[in-house]
């Protein structure tokens, strides 16, 4: 889950909640752990943030190898 802060807000900075952090306006926050997702849900529910939905490619394409041309000797016709 990824959120974008709409206003400055104070929230926990770690899982145990014993440290706080000021989340700034227009800051993008990546929520990977359960406690981060819970915090993000509270911010979104209170209107302090909005969820960013991004579409990421599911597969990556490999670059095609450049085609090498084979030089041929010219034959002389008589």
ROBA-398184 format. One record per atom (N, C-alpha, C, O, CB): residue number from 1; atom name; residue in one letter; x, y, z. Coordinates in Angstrom, 1 decimal. Each point is the difference from the previous one (the first is absolute). Glycine has a CB too. Layout:
<nodes>
NODE    n  atom  res    east   north      up
NODE  NUM    CA    A       X       Y       Z
...
</nodes>
This chain:
<nodes>
NODE    n  atom  res    east   north      up
NODE    1     N    X     0.9    -1.2     0.0
NODE    1    CA    X    -0.9     1.2     0.0
NODE    1     C    X     0.9     1.2     0.0
NODE    1     O    X     1.0     0.1     0.7
NODE    1    CB    X    -2.9    -1.3     0.5
NODE    2     N    X     1.5     2.2    -2.0
NODE    2    CA    X     0.8     1.2     0.0
NODE    2     C    X    -1.0     1.2     0.2
NODE    2     O    X    -1.1     0.0    -0.6
NODE    2    CB    X     2.8    -1.0    -1.0
NODE    3     N    X    -1.3     2.0     2.4
NODE    3    CA    X    -0.9     1.1     0.3
NODE    3     C    X     0.8     1.3    -0.3
NODE    3     O    X     1.2     0.1     0.0
NODE    3    CB    X    -2.5    -1.4     1.7
NODE    4     N    X     0.5     2.3    -2.0
NODE    4    CA    X     0.5     1.4    -0.1
NODE    4     C    X    -0.6     0.9     1.0
NODE    4     O    X    -1.3     0.0     0.1
NODE    4    CB    X     1.6    -0.3    -2.6
NODE    5     N    X     0.5     0.9     3.3
NODE    5    CA    X    -0.5     0.9     1.1
NODE    5     C    X    -0.6     1.2    -0.6
NODE    5     O    X     0.6     0.7    -0.8
NODE    5    CB    X     1.1    -1.6     2.4
NODE    6     N    X    -2.9     1.3    -1.1
NODE    6    CA    X    -0.7     1.2    -0.4
NODE    6     C    X     0.3     1.2     0.9
NODE    6     O    X     0.0     1.1    -0.4
NODE    6    CB    X    -1.8    -2.5    -0.6
NODE    7     N    X     2.1     1.1     2.3
NODE    7    CA    X     0.3     1.0     1.0
NODE    7     C    X     1.2    -0.5     0.8
NODE    7     O    X     0.2    -1.2     0.0
NODE    7    CB    X    -2.6     2.2     0.0
NODE    8     N    X     3.0    -0.2     0.8
NODE    8    CA    X     1.0    -0.4     0.9
NODE    8     C    X    -0.7    -0.8     1.2
NODE    8     O    X    -1.0     0.5     0.5
NODE    8    CB    X     2.6     1.5    -1.1
NODE    9     N    X    -1.1    -3.1     1.0
NODE    9    CA    X    -0.6    -0.8     1.0
NODE    9     C    X     1.1    -0.7     0.8
NODE    9     O    X     1.0    -0.4    -0.5
NODE    9    CB    X    -3.1     0.1    -0.9
NODE   10     N    X     1.8     0.1     2.7
NODE   10    CA    X     0.9    -0.7     0.9
NODE   10     C    X    -0.5    -1.4     0.2
NODE   10     O    X    -1.1    -0.3     0.1
NODE   10    CB    X     1.7     2.4     1.1
NODE   11     N    X     0.4    -3.0    -1.3
NODE   11    CA    X    -0.3    -1.5     0.1
NODE   11     C    X     1.2    -0.7     0.5
NODE   11     O    X     1.1     0.5     0.1
NODE   11    CB    X    -2.8    -0.3    -1.9
NODE   12     N    X     1.5    -1.5     2.1
NODE   12    CA    X     1.1    -0.8     0.5
NODE   12     C    X     1.0    -0.3    -1.1
NODE   12     O    X    -0.3     0.0    -1.2
NODE   12    CB    X    -1.3    -1.1     2.8
NODE   13     N    X     2.9     1.0    -1.2
NODE   13    CA    X     1.1    -0.2    -0.9
NODE   13     C    X     0.5    -1.5     0.0
NODE   13     O    X     0.8    -0.3    -0.8
NODE   13    CB    X    -0.2     2.7     1.1
NODE   14     N    X    -1.1    -3.2     0.6
NODE   14    CA    X     0.4    -1.4     0.1
NODE   14     C    X    -1.1    -0.9     0.5
NODE   14     O    X    -1.1     0.5     0.3
NODE   14    CB    X     3.5     0.3     0.1
NODE   15     N    X    -2.1    -2.0    -0.4
NODE   15    CA    X    -1.0    -1.0     0.3
NODE   15     C    X    -0.5     0.1     1.5
NODE   15     O    X    -1.2    -0.2     0.2
NODE   15    CB    X     2.2    -1.3    -1.9
NODE   16     N    X    -0.1     1.7     2.6
NODE   16    CA    X    -0.4     0.1     1.4
NODE   16     C    X    -0.8     1.3     0.4
NODE   16     O    X    -0.6     0.0     1.0
NODE   16    CB    X     2.6    -1.5    -0.5
NODE   17     N    X    -1.8     2.5    -1.3
NODE   17    CA    X    -0.8     1.2     0.2
NODE   17     C    X     0.7     1.0     1.0
NODE   17     O    X    -0.6     0.9     0.4
NODE   17    CB    X    -1.4    -2.2    -0.9
NODE   18     N    X     3.3     1.0     0.9
NODE   18    CA    X     0.6     0.8     1.0
NODE   18     C    X     0.8     1.2    -0.7
NODE   18     O    X     0.6     0.8     0.8
NODE   18    CB    X    -0.4    -2.8     0.7
NODE   19     N    X    -0.3     2.1    -2.8
NODE   19    CA    X     0.6     1.2    -0.7
NODE   19     C    X    -1.0     0.6    -0.9
NODE   19     O    X    -0.8    -0.8    -0.6
NODE   19    CB    X     3.1    -0.2     0.8
NODE   20     N    X    -2.3     2.3    -0.4
NODE   20    CA    X    -1.0     0.6    -0.9
NODE   20     C    X     0.8     0.7    -1.1
NODE   20     O    X     1.2     0.3     0.1
NODE   20    CB    X    -2.9     0.0     1.8
NODE   21     N    X     0.9     0.0    -2.9
NODE   21    CA    X     0.6     0.7    -1.2
NODE   21     C    X    -1.1     0.9    -0.5
NODE   21     O    X    -1.2    -0.3     0.0
NODE   21    CB    X     2.7    -1.6    -0.6
NODE   22     N    X    -1.1     3.1     0.0
NODE   22    CA    X    -0.9     0.9    -0.7
NODE   22     C    X     0.0    -0.4    -1.4
NODE   22     O    X     1.1     0.1    -0.7
NODE   22    CB    X    -0.7     1.8     2.4
NODE   23     N    X    -1.5    -2.4    -2.2
NODE   23    CA    X    -0.1    -0.3    -1.4
NODE   23     C    X    -0.4     1.3    -0.8
NODE   23     O    X    -1.1     0.5     0.3
NODE   23    CB    X     0.4    -3.0     0.2
NODE   24     N    X     1.5     2.9    -1.4
NODE   24    CA    X    -0.2     1.3    -0.6
NODE   24     C    X    -1.0    -0.1    -1.2
NODE   24     O    X    -0.2    -1.0    -0.5
NODE   24    CB    X     2.5     1.6     1.1
NODE   25     N    X    -2.9     0.6    -0.9
NODE   25    CA    X    -0.9     0.1    -1.1
NODE   25     C    X     0.7    -0.4    -1.3
NODE   25     O    X     1.2     0.4    -0.2
NODE   25    CB    X    -2.5     1.4     1.4
NODE   26     N    X     0.6    -2.5    -2.1
NODE   26    CA    X     0.5    -0.5    -1.3
NODE   26     C    X     1.1    -1.0     0.1
NODE   26     O    X     0.7    -0.4    -1.0
NODE   26    CB    X    -1.2     2.6     0.1
NODE   27     N    X     0.7    -2.8     2.1
NODE   27    CA    X     1.0    -1.1     0.2
NODE   27     C    X    -0.7    -1.3    -0.4
NODE   27     O    X    -1.1    -0.2     0.3
NODE   27    CB    X     2.3     1.5     1.6
NODE   28     N    X    -0.4    -2.1    -2.7
NODE   28    CA    X    -0.5    -1.3    -0.4
NODE   28     C    X     0.5    -1.0     1.1
NODE   28     O    X     1.2    -0.1     0.2
NODE   28    CB    X    -1.3     0.7    -2.7
NODE   29     N    X    -0.7    -1.4     3.0
NODE   29    CA    X     0.3    -1.0     1.1
NODE   29     C    X    -0.3    -1.4    -0.6
NODE   29     O    X    -1.1    -0.3    -0.3
NODE   29    CB    X     0.7     2.0     2.2
NODE   30     N    X     1.5    -2.5    -1.9
NODE   30    CA    X    -0.2    -1.4    -0.4
NODE   30     C    X    -0.3    -0.9     1.2
NODE   30     O    X     0.8     0.1     1.0
NODE   30    CB    X     0.8     0.2    -3.0
NODE   31     N    X    -2.7    -1.0     2.1
NODE   31    CA    X    -0.4    -0.8     1.1
NODE   31     C    X     0.2    -1.5    -0.3
NODE   31     O    X    -0.8    -0.6    -0.7
NODE   31    CB    X    -0.8     2.4     1.4
NODE   32     N    X     2.6    -2.4    -0.1
NODE   32    CA    X     0.4    -1.4    -0.3
NODE   32     C    X    -0.5    -0.9     1.2
NODE   32     O    X    -0.4    -1.1    -0.3
NODE   32    CB    X     2.3     1.9    -1.1
NODE   33     N    X    -1.7    -0.3     2.6
NODE   33    CA    X    -0.4    -0.8     1.2
NODE   33     C    X    -1.4     0.2     0.4
NODE   33     O    X    -0.7     0.9    -0.4
NODE   33    CB    X     3.1    -0.8     1.1
NODE   34     N    X    -2.9    -1.0     0.2
NODE   34    CA    X    -1.3     0.1     0.5
NODE   34     C    X    -0.3     1.3     0.8
NODE   34     O    X    -1.0     0.6    -0.2
NODE   34    CB    X     1.0    -3.1     0.3
NODE   35     N    X     1.0     2.9     0.7
NODE   35    CA    X    -0.3     1.2     0.8
NODE   35     C    X     0.0     1.3    -0.9
NODE   35     O    X    -0.7     0.9     0.3
NODE   35    CB    X     1.9    -2.0     1.7
NODE   36     N    X    -0.4     1.0    -3.1
NODE   36    CA    X     0.0     1.2    -0.9
NODE   36     C    X    -1.4     0.0    -0.8
NODE   36     O    X    -0.5     1.1    -0.2
NODE   36    CB    X     3.0    -1.3     0.0
NODE   37     N    X    -3.0    -0.9    -0.1
NODE   37    CA    X    -1.3    -0.1    -0.7
NODE   37     C    X    -1.1     0.5     0.9
NODE   37     O    X    -1.0     0.7    -0.4
NODE   37    CB    X     1.8    -2.6    -1.0
NODE   38     N    X    -0.8     1.6     2.7
NODE   38    CA    X    -0.9     0.4     1.0
NODE   38     C    X     0.0     1.5     0.1
NODE   38     O    X    -1.0     0.7     0.1
NODE   38    CB    X     1.2    -2.9     1.2
NODE   39     N    X     1.0     2.8    -1.2
NODE   39    CA    X     0.2     1.4     0.1
NODE   39     C    X    -0.5     0.7    -1.2
NODE   39     O    X    -0.6     1.1     0.1
NODE   39    CB    X     2.6    -1.4     1.3
NODE   40     N    X    -1.7    -0.2    -2.6
NODE   40    CA    X    -0.5     0.6    -1.2
NODE   40     C    X    -1.5    -0.1    -0.1
NODE   40     O    X    -0.6     1.0    -0.5
NODE   40    CB    X     2.7    -1.7    -0.6
NODE   41     N    X    -2.7    -0.3     1.6
NODE   41    CA    X    -1.5    -0.1     0.0
NODE   41     C    X    -0.6     1.1     0.9
NODE   41     O    X    -1.0     0.5    -0.4
NODE   41    CB    X     1.2    -3.0     0.0
NODE   42     N    X     0.4     2.8     1.5
NODE   42    CA    X    -0.4     1.0     0.9
NODE   42     C    X     0.1     1.4    -0.7
NODE   42     O    X    -0.9     0.8     0.0
NODE   42    CB    X     1.5    -2.2     2.0
NODE   43     N    X     0.5     1.6    -2.6
NODE   43    CA    X     0.2     1.3    -0.7
NODE   43     C    X    -1.0     0.2    -1.1
NODE   43     O    X    -0.5     1.1    -0.2
NODE   43    CB    X     3.0    -1.2     0.7
NODE   44     N    X    -2.8    -1.0    -1.3
NODE   44    CA    X    -0.9     0.1    -1.1
NODE   44     C    X    -1.4     0.2     0.6
NODE   44     O    X    -0.8     0.8    -0.6
NODE   44    CB    X     2.2    -2.2    -0.9
NODE   45     N    X    -1.8     0.7     2.5
NODE   45    CA    X    -1.3     0.1     0.6
NODE   45     C    X    -0.3     1.4     0.6
NODE   45     O    X    -1.1     0.5    -0.1
NODE   45    CB    X     1.2    -2.9     0.6
NODE   46     N    X     1.0     3.1     0.0
NODE   46    CA    X    -0.2     1.3     0.6
NODE   46     C    X     0.2     1.1    -1.0
NODE   46     O    X    -0.2     1.2     0.3
NODE   46    CB    X     1.0    -2.1     1.8
NODE   47     N    X    -0.6     0.5    -3.4
NODE   47    CA    X     0.2     1.0    -1.1
NODE   47     C    X     1.3     0.7     0.0
NODE   47     O    X     0.2     1.1    -0.6
NODE   47    CB    X    -2.6    -0.7     0.8
NODE   48     N    X     3.4    -0.9     0.5
NODE   48    CA    X     1.3     0.6     0.0
NODE   48     C    X     0.9    -0.5    -1.1
NODE   48     O    X     1.0     0.6    -0.3
NODE   48    CB    X    -1.2    -0.4     2.8
NODE   49     N    X    -0.2    -1.3    -3.1
NODE   49    CA    X     0.8    -0.6    -1.1
NODE   49     C    X    -1.0    -0.6    -1.0
NODE   49     O    X    -1.2    -0.2     0.2
NODE   49    CB    X     3.2    -0.2     1.3
NODE   50     N    X    -1.5     0.1    -2.7
NODE   50    CA    X    -0.7    -0.7    -1.0
NODE   50     C    X     0.8    -1.2    -0.5
NODE   50     O    X     1.2     0.1    -0.2
NODE   50    CB    X    -2.5     2.0    -0.5
NODE   51     N    X     0.6    -3.2     0.3
NODE   51    CA    X     0.7    -1.1    -0.5
NODE   51     C    X     0.4     0.2    -1.4
NODE   51     O    X    -0.8     0.4    -0.8
NODE   51    CB    X    -0.4    -1.9     2.4
NODE   52     N    X     2.4     1.1    -1.9
NODE   52    CA    X     0.5     0.1    -1.4
NODE   52     C    X    -0.1    -1.4    -0.6
NODE   52     O    X     0.6    -0.9     0.5
NODE   52    CB    X     0.9     2.9     0.0
NODE   53     N    X    -2.2    -2.1    -1.6
NODE   53    CA    X    -0.1    -1.3    -0.7
NODE   53     C    X     0.9     0.0    -1.2
NODE   53     O    X    -0.2     0.8    -0.9
NODE   53    CB    X    -2.1    -1.2     1.8
NODE   54     N    X     3.4    -0.4    -0.9
NODE   54    CA    X     0.9     0.0    -1.1
NODE   54     C    X    -0.1    -1.3    -0.7
NODE   54     O    X    -0.2    -1.1     0.6
NODE   54    CB    X     1.7     2.7     0.5
NODE   55     N    X    -1.4    -1.6    -2.4
NODE   55    CA    X     0.0    -1.2    -0.8
NODE   55     C    X     1.4    -0.3    -0.5
NODE   55     O    X     0.6     0.8    -0.7
NODE   55    CB    X    -3.0    -0.4    -0.1
NODE   56     N    X     2.9    -1.5     1.3
NODE   56    CA    X     1.4    -0.4    -0.4
NODE   56     C    X    -0.1    -1.1    -0.9
NODE   56     O    X    -0.8    -0.9     0.0
NODE   56    CB    X     1.7     1.7     2.2
NODE   57     N    X     0.1    -0.9    -3.1
NODE   57    CA    X     0.0    -1.1    -1.0
NODE   57     C    X     0.2    -1.3     0.7
NODE   57     O    X     0.8    -0.1     0.9
NODE   57    CB    X     0.1     1.7    -2.7
NODE   58     N    X    -1.6    -2.6     1.3
NODE   58    CA    X     0.2    -1.3     0.6
NODE   58     C    X     1.1    -0.8    -0.6
NODE   58     O    X     0.6    -0.9     0.7
NODE   58    CB    X    -3.0     0.9    -0.3
NODE   59     N    X     2.8     0.3    -1.6
NODE   59    CA    X     1.2    -0.6    -0.6
NODE   59     C    X     0.9     1.0    -0.7
NODE   59     O    X    -0.5     1.1    -0.4
NODE   59    CB    X    -0.9    -3.2     0.1
NODE   60     N    X     2.6     1.8     0.2
NODE   60    CA    X     1.0     0.9    -0.6
NODE   60     C    X     0.4    -0.7    -1.3
NODE   60     O    X     0.3    -1.2    -0.1
NODE   60    CB    X     0.5     2.2     2.3
NODE   61     N    X    -0.6    -0.2    -3.2
NODE   61    CA    X     0.5    -0.5    -1.3
NODE   61     C    X     1.5     0.2     0.0
NODE   61     O    X     0.6     0.9     0.5
NODE   61    CB    X    -2.8    -0.4    -1.7
NODE   62     N    X     2.8    -1.5     0.5
NODE   62    CA    X     1.5     0.1    -0.2
NODE   62     C    X     0.2     0.7    -1.3
NODE   62     O    X    -0.8    -0.1    -0.9
NODE   62    CB    X     1.2    -2.0     2.3
NODE   63     N    X     0.7     2.8    -1.4
NODE   63    CA    X     0.4     0.7    -1.2
NODE   63     C    X     0.4    -1.0    -1.1
NODE   63     O    X     0.7    -1.0     0.3
NODE   63    CB    X     0.1     3.0     1.0
NODE   64     N    X    -1.2    -1.8    -2.5
NODE   64    CA    X     0.4    -0.9    -1.1
NODE   64     C    X     1.4     0.3    -0.4
NODE   64     O    X     0.5     1.1     0.1
NODE   64    CB    X    -2.8    -1.1    -0.9
NODE   65     N    X     3.0    -1.1     0.5
NODE   65    CA    X     1.4     0.1    -0.3
NODE   65     C    X     0.1     0.6    -1.4
NODE   65     O    X    -0.8    -0.3    -0.9
NODE   65    CB    X     1.4    -1.7     2.3
NODE   66     N    X     0.4     2.9    -1.6
NODE   66    CA    X     0.1     0.6    -1.4
NODE   66     C    X     0.4    -1.1    -1.0
NODE   66     O    X     0.9    -0.9     0.3
NODE   66    CB    X    -0.3     3.1     0.8
NODE   67     N    X    -1.1    -2.1    -2.3
NODE   67    CA    X     0.3    -0.9    -1.0
NODE   67     C    X     1.3     0.4    -0.7
NODE   67     O    X     0.1     1.2    -0.4
NODE   67    CB    X    -2.6    -1.7     0.0
NODE   68     N    X     3.4    -0.4     0.3
NODE   68    CA    X     1.3     0.3    -0.6
NODE   68     C    X    -0.1    -0.5    -1.4
NODE   68     O    X    -0.4    -1.1    -0.3
NODE   68    CB    X     1.7     1.0     2.4
NODE   69     N    X    -0.8     0.9    -3.1
NODE   69    CA    X    -0.1    -0.3    -1.4
NODE   69     C    X     1.4    -0.7    -0.3
NODE   69     O    X     1.0     0.4     0.4
NODE   69    CB    X    -2.6     1.5    -1.0
NODE   70     N    X     1.4    -3.0    -0.2
NODE   70    CA    X     1.2    -0.7    -0.4
NODE   70     C    X     0.5     0.6    -1.3
NODE   70     O    X    -0.8     0.1    -1.0
NODE   70    CB    X     0.0    -2.3     2.2
NODE   71     N    X     2.1     2.6    -1.2
NODE   71    CA    X     0.5     0.5    -1.3
NODE   71     C    X     0.4    -1.1    -0.9
NODE   71     O    X     0.7    -0.9     0.5
NODE   71    CB    X     0.1     3.0     0.7
NODE   72     N    X    -1.2    -2.0    -2.4
NODE   72    CA    X     0.4    -1.1    -1.0
NODE   72     C    X     0.9     0.6    -1.0
NODE   72     O    X    -0.1     1.1    -0.4
NODE   72    CB    X    -2.1    -2.3     0.8
NODE   73     N    X     3.1     0.3    -0.8
NODE   73    CA    X     0.9     0.5    -1.0
NODE   73     C    X    -0.7     0.0    -1.4
NODE   73     O    X    -0.8    -0.8    -0.3
NODE   73    CB    X     2.7    -0.2     1.6
NODE   74     N    X    -1.6     2.0    -2.0
NODE   74    CA    X    -0.6     0.2    -1.4
NODE   74     C    X     0.8    -0.9    -0.9
NODE   74     O    X     1.2    -0.2     0.0
NODE   74    CB    X    -1.9     2.6     0.5
NODE   75     N    X    -0.1    -3.1    -1.4
NODE   75    CA    X     0.6    -0.8    -1.0
NODE   75     C    X     0.0     0.7    -1.3
NODE   75     O    X    -0.9     0.7    -0.3
NODE   75    CB    X     0.1    -2.8     1.5
NODE   76     N    X     1.9     2.0    -1.9
NODE   76    CA    X     0.1     0.6    -1.3
NODE   76     C    X    -0.5    -0.9    -1.1
NODE   76     O    X     0.6    -1.1    -0.1
NODE   76    CB    X     1.3     2.5     1.0
NODE   77     N    X    -2.8    -1.0    -1.7
NODE   77    CA    X    -0.5    -0.8    -1.1
NODE   77     C    X     0.8     0.4    -1.2
NODE   77     O    X     0.2     1.2    -0.3
NODE   77    CB    X    -2.5    -1.4     1.4
NODE   78     N    X     2.6    -0.8    -1.9
NODE   78    CA    X     0.8     0.3    -1.3
NODE   78     C    X    -0.9    -0.2    -1.1
NODE   78     O    X     0.5     0.2    -1.2
NODE   78    CB    X     1.6    -0.9     2.2
</nodes>
